Amino acid sequence: MAAASHPCAELRTMVRGKVRVNEPLSQHTTLKIGGPADCMVLPASLDDLVRVVRWCHERGVACTALGLGSNVLAPDEGLRGVVVRTKPGLDYLRFMGAEVIVGAGASVARLVAQAANRGLAGVEGLAGVPGSVGGALVMNAGTRTGQIGTVVRWIRALDATGTLHTLPVEQLEFAYRSSRLQRERRWLVVEAGLRLTPDDPQAIRQRVDEALAYRNRTQPLQLPNAGSIFKNPPGDSAGRLIEAAGCKGWRRGDAQVSEKHANWIVNLGQATADDVFELMLAVRARVLEQTGIALEREIRLLGGLCRRWAAALGGPASPA
């Protein structure tokens, strides 16, 4: 992007947060993959975030939201336009009895830990889930013991014009690894209201410890990863299907189907987005051939990767 038209120059005069040019996305994703973002903004507050979204809308500049970078695959060529982070400006937790208002930039781990310390149950099933609360809300993140949508009462979100809306839980359409927020990519979550349940702190911490121990035993947390790649089909496990199809250990470059958990792809060191993308396609094709089950991806594809995925599957582009 030519210096004269670079969005960073004007945005620096408008926000209190940090504005970075050609920021490597590999430094902001848990897979450690991704080329440069033309402009990355780390808002200092909600006001900063609103200004950035409105500025992008008024000028027709692409705006991509990014939390803590888990469960996403960023393209090797990077992202054009503006990438806006929800941290640090939206990293907060406000407890009021059993109610909590949580900013989209807060980590799921912090929410789980602080709720447990206060003797509040309802989110311990998220123990070990990486990433931000905003990302967790969009995909209704969870584990076999719970998902975040069950404790949500409302969310506040920006639409594409930078206008704030409050949506009650009845309008969010939470389902397994899905929500209205995911299907309608125009929403940028800024905070949510949760209702938790008082319980014995020791019992809650025990459940958290058990969940973390299970994840450590079964998941390749020591290597860069994005978490689960595919959703579990009804009544089955994507990991079981992938392993049964003989894909465990498959590699494309430095991207590998984990030997520890077949529904995870790990970066062995120098993996590219193309490596991961091609490995995902190969695994999905093998499972479809062997079982007739078309796995749906759970990982979010950024930029042109979403269109490439749709083209490879021969269907219309779905939300990133």
LUMLO-122625 format. One record per residue (C-alpha): residue number from 1; residue in one letter; x, y, z. Coordinates in nm, 4 decimals, always signed. Example, Ala and Ser with C-alpha at 12.3 -4.5 7.8 and 13.67 -1.06 7.14 Angstrom:
# LUMLO-122625
 seq type        X        Y        Z
   1    A  +1.2300  -0.4500  +0.7800
   2    S  +1.3670  -0.1060  +0.7140
END
This chain:
# LUMLO-122625
 seq type        X        Y        Z
   1    M  +0.0000  +0.0000  +0.0000
   2    A  +0.1423  +0.3362  -0.1022
   3    A  +0.2617  +0.5558  +0.1855
   4    A  +0.0310  +0.8411  +0.0829
   5    S  -0.2789  +0.6216  +0.1160
   6    H  -0.1694  +0.4167  +0.4147
   7    P  -0.4451  +0.4030  +0.6771
   8    C  -0.1981  +0.4101  +0.9638
   9    A  -0.1025  +0.7735  +0.9034
  10    E  -0.4522  +0.9087  +0.9698
  11    L  -0.5482  +0.6554  +1.2352
  12    R  -0.2475  +0.7554  +1.4455
  13    T  -0.4030  +1.1004  +1.4841
  14    M  -0.7395  +0.9565  +1.5923
  15    V  -0.6706  +0.6906  +1.8562
  16    R  -0.4832  +0.6731  +2.1854
  17    G  -0.3823  +0.3133  +2.1297
  18    K  -0.0915  +0.1778  +1.9271
  19    V  -0.0941  +0.1781  +1.5455
  20    R  +0.1580  -0.0434  +1.3651
  21    V  +0.2518  -0.0663  +0.9974
  22    N  +0.3114  -0.4033  +0.8276
  23    E  +0.2720  -0.5919  +1.1550
  24    P  +0.3462  -0.9672  +1.1162
  25    L  +0.0319  -1.1652  +1.1948
  26    S  +0.2535  -1.4574  +1.2908
  27    Q  +0.3256  -1.2653  +1.6117
  28    H  -0.0454  -1.2448  +1.6932
  29    T  -0.1727  -1.5974  +1.6160
  30    T  -0.1269  -1.9117  +1.8231
  31    L  -0.0247  -2.1060  +1.5108
  32    K  +0.2599  -1.8541  +1.4629
  33    I  +0.1583  -1.8167  +1.0986
  34    G  +0.0604  -1.5154  +0.8877
  35    G  +0.2091  -1.2394  +0.6776
  36    P  +0.1966  -0.8643  +0.7443
  37    A  -0.1164  -0.6667  +0.8204
  38    D  -0.1104  -0.3360  +0.6337
  39    C  -0.2165  -0.1617  +0.9526
  40    M  -0.2781  -0.3045  +1.2974
  41    V  -0.4531  -0.1025  +1.5666
  42    L  -0.4403  -0.1937  +1.9345
  43    P  -0.7179  +0.0286  +2.0746
  44    A  -0.6775  +0.1766  +2.4212
  45    S  -1.0531  +0.1871  +2.4777
  46    L  -1.3952  +0.1196  +2.3297
  47    D  -1.3960  +0.4763  +2.1951
  48    D  -1.0797  +0.3957  +1.9987
  49    L  -1.2403  +0.0833  +1.8567
  50    V  -1.5546  +0.2698  +1.7499
  51    R  -1.3463  +0.5366  +1.5751
  52    V  -1.1473  +0.2762  +1.3821
  53    V  -1.4536  +0.0802  +1.2668
  54    R  -1.6344  +0.3987  +1.1609
  55    W  -1.3264  +0.5285  +0.9796
  56    C  -1.2939  +0.2015  +0.7862
  57    H  -1.6642  +0.2023  +0.6971
  58    E  -1.6601  +0.5628  +0.5734
  59    R  -1.3552  +0.5041  +0.3543
  60    G  -1.4378  +0.1564  +0.2317
  61    V  -1.1280  +0.0072  +0.3960
  62    A  -1.1377  -0.3609  +0.4943
  63    C  -1.1485  -0.4071  +0.8721
  64    T  -1.0650  -0.7420  +1.0341
  65    A  -1.1141  -0.8043  +1.4061
  66    L  -0.8657  -1.0216  +1.5928
  67    G  -0.8717  -1.1330  +1.9554
  68    L  -0.5836  -1.3372  +2.0962
  69    G  -0.5279  -1.5171  +1.7655
  70    S  -0.6426  -1.8681  +1.8562
  71    N  -0.8625  -2.0769  +1.6245
  72    V  -0.7621  -1.8671  +1.3219
  73    L  -0.5454  -1.9209  +1.0154
  74    A  -0.3967  -1.6012  +0.8722
  75    P  -0.2768  -1.5972  +0.5091
  76    D  +0.0908  -1.5975  +0.4151
  77    E  +0.0408  -1.2804  +0.2113
  78    G  -0.1021  -1.1001  +0.5139
  79    L  -0.4148  -0.8863  +0.5284
  80    R  -0.4958  -0.5662  +0.3470
  81    G  -0.6628  -0.2739  +0.5179
  82    V  -0.6874  -0.2568  +0.8965
  83    V  -0.6636  -0.5324  +1.1576
  84    V  -0.8066  -0.4197  +1.4904
  85    R  -0.7276  -0.6036  +1.8134
  86    T  -0.9684  -0.6250  +2.1064
  87    K  -0.6788  -0.6231  +2.3527
  88    P  -0.5777  -0.4197  +2.5512
  89    G  -0.8707  -0.1769  +2.5236
  90    L  -1.1412  -0.4366  +2.5957
  91    D  -0.9523  -0.6468  +2.8499
  92    Y  -1.1656  -0.6169  +3.1635
  93    L  -1.3846  -0.8156  +3.4045
  94    R  -1.6422  -0.6516  +3.6336
  95    F  -1.8033  -0.8764  +3.8935
  96    M  -2.1302  -0.7749  +4.0615
  97    G  -2.2353  -1.0683  +4.2746
  98    A  -2.3093  -1.3585  +4.0404
  99    E  -2.3233  -1.1236  +3.7407
 100    V  -2.0112  -1.0386  +3.5402
 101    I  -1.9516  -0.7963  +3.2575
 102    V  -1.6559  -0.9153  +3.0530
 103    G  -1.4745  -0.7304  +2.7761
 104    A  -1.4162  -0.9069  +2.4463
 105    G  -1.0389  -0.8703  +2.4867
 106    A  -1.0211  -1.0540  +2.8190
 107    S  -0.8797  -1.4040  +2.8006
 108    V  -1.1011  -1.7040  +2.8655
 109    A  -0.8367  -1.8306  +3.1079
 110    R  -0.8628  -1.5126  +3.3172
 111    L  -1.2425  -1.5346  +3.3252
 112    V  -1.2309  -1.8973  +3.4416
 113    A  -0.9686  -1.8283  +3.7105
 114    Q  -1.1368  -1.5193  +3.8564
 115    A  -1.4805  -1.6826  +3.8589
 116    A  -1.3385  -1.9829  +4.0439
 117    N  -1.1656  -1.7593  +4.2998
 118    R  -1.5009  -1.5891  +4.3700
 119    G  -1.6881  -1.9174  +4.4043
 120    L  -1.8877  -1.8679  +4.0843
 121    A  -1.9656  -2.1699  +3.8688
 122    G  -2.0688  -2.1870  +3.5055
 123    V  -1.7509  -2.1303  +3.3065
 124    E  -1.5184  -2.3970  +3.4479
 125    G  -1.6056  -2.6120  +3.1448
 126    L  -1.4025  -2.3598  +2.9445
 127    A  -1.0851  -2.4322  +3.1425
 128    G  -0.7949  -2.4610  +2.9017
 129    V  -0.9804  -2.3025  +2.6098
 130    P  -0.7346  -2.0545  +2.4561
 131    G  -0.8128  -1.7129  +2.3181
 132    S  -1.0319  -1.4180  +2.4038
 133    V  -1.3862  -1.4028  +2.5341
 134    G  -1.4919  -1.2217  +2.2163
 135    G  -1.3785  -1.5091  +1.9987
 136    A  -1.5329  -1.7597  +2.2377
 137    L  -1.8690  -1.5829  +2.2138
 138    V  -1.8665  -1.5755  +1.8349
 139    M  -1.8075  -1.9500  +1.8027
 140    N  -1.9802  -2.0524  +2.1265
 141    A  -1.6551  -2.2078  +2.2439
 142    G  -1.6546  -2.4915  +2.4897
 143    T  -1.5501  -2.8440  +2.5737
 144    R  -1.7236  -3.1718  +2.6471
 145    T  -1.8228  -3.0268  +2.9877
 146    G  -1.9675  -2.6896  +2.8915
 147    Q  -1.9924  -2.3989  +2.6493
 148    I  -1.9983  -2.0257  +2.7016
 149    G  -2.3410  -1.9656  +2.5483
 150    T  -2.5161  -2.1270  +2.8448
 151    V  -2.4205  -1.8394  +3.0784
 152    V  -2.4594  -1.5447  +2.8405
 153    R  -2.7439  -1.3004  +2.9072
 154    W  -2.6601  -1.0291  +2.6519
 155    I  -2.3795  -0.8978  +2.4368
 156    R  -2.2871  -0.5546  +2.3049
 157    A  -2.1475  -0.5452  +1.9539
 158    L  -2.0521  -0.3005  +1.6825
 159    D  -2.2050  -0.3369  +1.3394
 160    A  -2.0082  -0.2603  +1.0226
 161    T  -2.0884  +0.1113  +1.0491
 162    G  -1.9460  +0.1391  +1.4009
 163    T  -2.2879  +0.1598  +1.5699
 164    L  -2.3275  -0.0139  +1.9058
 165    H  -2.6107  -0.2622  +1.9630
 166    T  -2.7174  -0.4648  +2.2656
 167    L  -2.8433  -0.8118  +2.1745
 168    P  -3.0189  -1.0340  +2.4319
 169    V  -2.9261  -1.3998  +2.4426
 170    E  -3.2547  -1.4914  +2.2725
 171    Q  -3.1277  -1.3230  +1.9562
 172    L  -2.7832  -1.4860  +1.9553
 173    E  -2.8931  -1.8344  +1.8397
 174    F  -2.6202  -2.0242  +2.0238
 175    A  -2.5681  -2.3810  +1.9041
 176    Y  -2.2765  -2.6253  +1.8962
 177    R  -1.9703  -2.4175  +1.7961
 178    S  -2.2029  -2.1706  +1.6305
 179    S  -2.3965  -1.8485  +1.6844
 180    R  -2.5665  -1.5730  +1.4940
 181    L  -2.2488  -1.3707  +1.5514
 182    Q  -2.0536  -1.6263  +1.3501
 183    R  -2.3015  -1.6515  +1.0656
 184    E  -2.3398  -1.2736  +1.0363
 185    R  -1.9828  -1.1501  +1.0217
 186    R  -2.0937  -0.7876  +1.0457
 187    W  -2.0817  -0.8048  +1.4258
 188    L  -1.7749  -0.7137  +1.6326
 189    V  -1.8369  -0.8164  +1.9934
 190    V  -1.7166  -0.5640  +2.2525
 191    E  -1.8530  -0.7062  +2.5796
 192    A  -2.0991  -0.9505  +2.7293
 193    G  -2.3076  -0.9923  +3.0410
 194    L  -2.2848  -1.3360  +3.2026
 195    R  -2.4834  -1.4903  +3.4879
 196    L  -2.2926  -1.7411  +3.6977
 197    T  -2.3990  -1.9591  +3.9932
 198    P  -2.2544  -1.9420  +4.3464
 199    D  -2.0761  -2.2630  +4.4454
 200    D  -1.7966  -2.3893  +4.6684
 201    P  -1.4662  -2.2376  +4.5424
 202    Q  -1.2716  -2.5540  +4.6226
 203    A  -1.5138  -2.7695  +4.4230
 204    I  -1.4952  -2.5302  +4.1282
 205    R  -1.1146  -2.5241  +4.1339
 206    Q  -1.1097  -2.9046  +4.1429
 207    R  -1.3235  -2.9162  +3.8278
 208    V  -1.0942  -2.6609  +3.6623
 209    D  -0.7833  -2.8609  +3.7570
 210    E  -0.9377  -3.1808  +3.6226
 211    A  -1.0249  -3.0117  +3.2918
 212    L  -0.6729  -2.8706  +3.2566
 213    A  -0.5153  -3.2074  +3.3362
 214    Y  -0.7327  -3.3737  +3.0716
 215    R  -0.6277  -3.1191  +2.8093
 216    N  -0.2610  -3.1636  +2.8961
 217    R  -0.2938  -3.5405  +2.8585
 218    T  -0.4811  -3.5384  +2.5298
 219    Q  -0.3757  -3.2256  +2.3379
 220    P  -0.0436  -3.1124  +2.1870
 221    L  -0.0175  -2.7892  +2.3836
 222    Q  +0.3623  -2.7760  +2.3629
 223    L  +0.3567  -2.6859  +1.9906
 224    P  +0.2010  -2.3867  +1.8100
 225    N  -0.1563  -2.4778  +1.7180
 226    A  -0.5012  -2.3314  +1.6614
 227    G  -0.7023  -2.5822  +1.8622
 228    S  -0.9624  -2.8025  +1.6964
 229    I  -0.9658  -2.7755  +1.3168
 230    F  -1.3020  -2.9399  +1.2457
 231    K  -1.6316  -2.9542  +1.4336
 232    N  -1.7455  -3.2852  +1.5762
 233    P  -2.0245  -3.4295  +1.3593
 234    P  -2.3426  -3.5317  +1.5418
 235    G  -2.2825  -3.8382  +1.7565
 236    D  -1.9159  -3.8724  +1.6676
 237    S  -1.5741  -3.7149  +1.7096
 238    A  -1.3774  -3.5448  +1.4323
 239    G  -1.0552  -3.6636  +1.5940
 240    R  -1.1724  -4.0259  +1.5930
 241    L  -1.2787  -4.0065  +1.2287
 242    I  -0.9511  -3.8484  +1.1214
 243    E  -0.7454  -4.1055  +1.3092
 244    A  -0.9555  -4.3955  +1.1752
 245    A  -0.9017  -4.2629  +0.8220
 246    G  -0.5252  -4.2969  +0.8721
 247    C  -0.4446  -3.9249  +0.8734
 248    K  -0.2693  -3.9029  +1.2094
 249    G  +0.0854  -3.7775  +1.1536
 250    W  +0.0203  -3.6551  +0.7976
 251    R  +0.2398  -3.3626  +0.6976
 252    R  +0.2509  -3.0799  +0.4480
 253    G  +0.5758  -2.8942  +0.4953
 254    D  +0.6025  -2.8200  +0.8669
 255    A  +0.2284  -2.8533  +0.9272
 256    Q  +0.1375  -3.1870  +1.0844
 257    V  -0.1789  -3.3626  +1.1952
 258    S  -0.0890  -3.4066  +1.5606
 259    E  +0.0231  -3.7490  +1.6759
 260    K  -0.1467  -3.6711  +2.0074
 261    H  -0.4867  -3.5476  +1.8861
 262    A  -0.5855  -3.6003  +1.5232
 263    N  -0.8193  -3.2992  +1.5084
 264    W  -0.5312  -3.0621  +1.5813
 265    I  -0.2746  -2.9398  +1.3308
 266    V  +0.0549  -2.8267  +1.4797
 267    N  +0.3331  -2.6058  +1.3463
 268    L  +0.6613  -2.7962  +1.3692
 269    G  +0.8602  -2.4790  +1.3114
 270    Q  +0.8262  -2.3176  +0.9696
 271    A  +0.4755  -2.4116  +0.8596
 272    T  +0.2967  -2.1750  +0.6226
 273    A  -0.0722  -2.1004  +0.5899
 274    D  -0.0678  -2.2874  +0.2587
 275    D  +0.0783  -2.5928  +0.4355
 276    V  -0.2051  -2.5923  +0.6908
 277    F  -0.4701  -2.5171  +0.4292
 278    E  -0.3648  -2.8001  +0.1980
 279    L  -0.3391  -3.0411  +0.4903
 280    M  -0.6921  -2.9495  +0.6010
 281    L  -0.8251  -3.0185  +0.2514
 282    A  -0.6417  -3.3512  +0.2300
 283    V  -0.7702  -3.4686  +0.5687
 284    R  -1.1277  -3.3655  +0.4914
 285    A  -1.1144  -3.5428  +0.1546
 286    R  -0.9829  -3.8657  +0.3097
 287    V  -1.2493  -3.8697  +0.5817
 288    L  -1.5200  -3.8026  +0.3228
 289    E  -1.3878  -4.0850  +0.1034
 290    Q  -1.3645  -4.3305  +0.3920
 291    T  -1.6865  -4.2470  +0.5795
 292    G  -1.9091  -4.0285  +0.3616
 293    I  -1.8971  -3.7601  +0.6356
 294    A  -1.8100  -3.4065  +0.5221
 295    L  -1.6315  -3.2461  +0.8143
 296    E  -1.7143  -2.8807  +0.8805
 297    R  -1.4264  -2.6576  +0.9771
 298    E  -1.4137  -2.4973  +1.3180
 299    I  -1.1045  -2.2860  +1.2508
 300    R  -1.1648  -1.9347  +1.1158
 301    L  -0.9954  -1.8589  +0.7832
 302    L  -0.8887  -1.4984  +0.7300
 303    G  -0.8603  -1.2991  +0.4083
 304    G  -0.8617  -1.4873  +0.0804
 305    L  -0.8314  -1.8249  +0.2532
 306    C  -1.2069  -1.8323  +0.3124
 307    R  -1.2809  -1.7860  -0.0580
 308    R  -1.0199  -2.0475  -0.1489
 309    W  -1.1826  -2.2963  +0.0882
 310    A  -1.5253  -2.2395  -0.0641
 311    A  -1.3834  -2.2754  -0.4141
 312    A  -1.2037  -2.5965  -0.3217
 313    L  -1.5275  -2.7432  -0.1852
 314    G  -1.7258  -2.6234  -0.4851
 315    G  -1.9763  -2.4183  -0.2885
 316    P  -2.0573  -2.0578  -0.1981
 317    A  -1.8244  -1.8713  +0.0363
 318    S  -1.9247  -1.9103  +0.4000
 319    P  -1.8395  -1.6647  +0.6800
 320    A  -1.4703  -1.6544  +0.7652
END
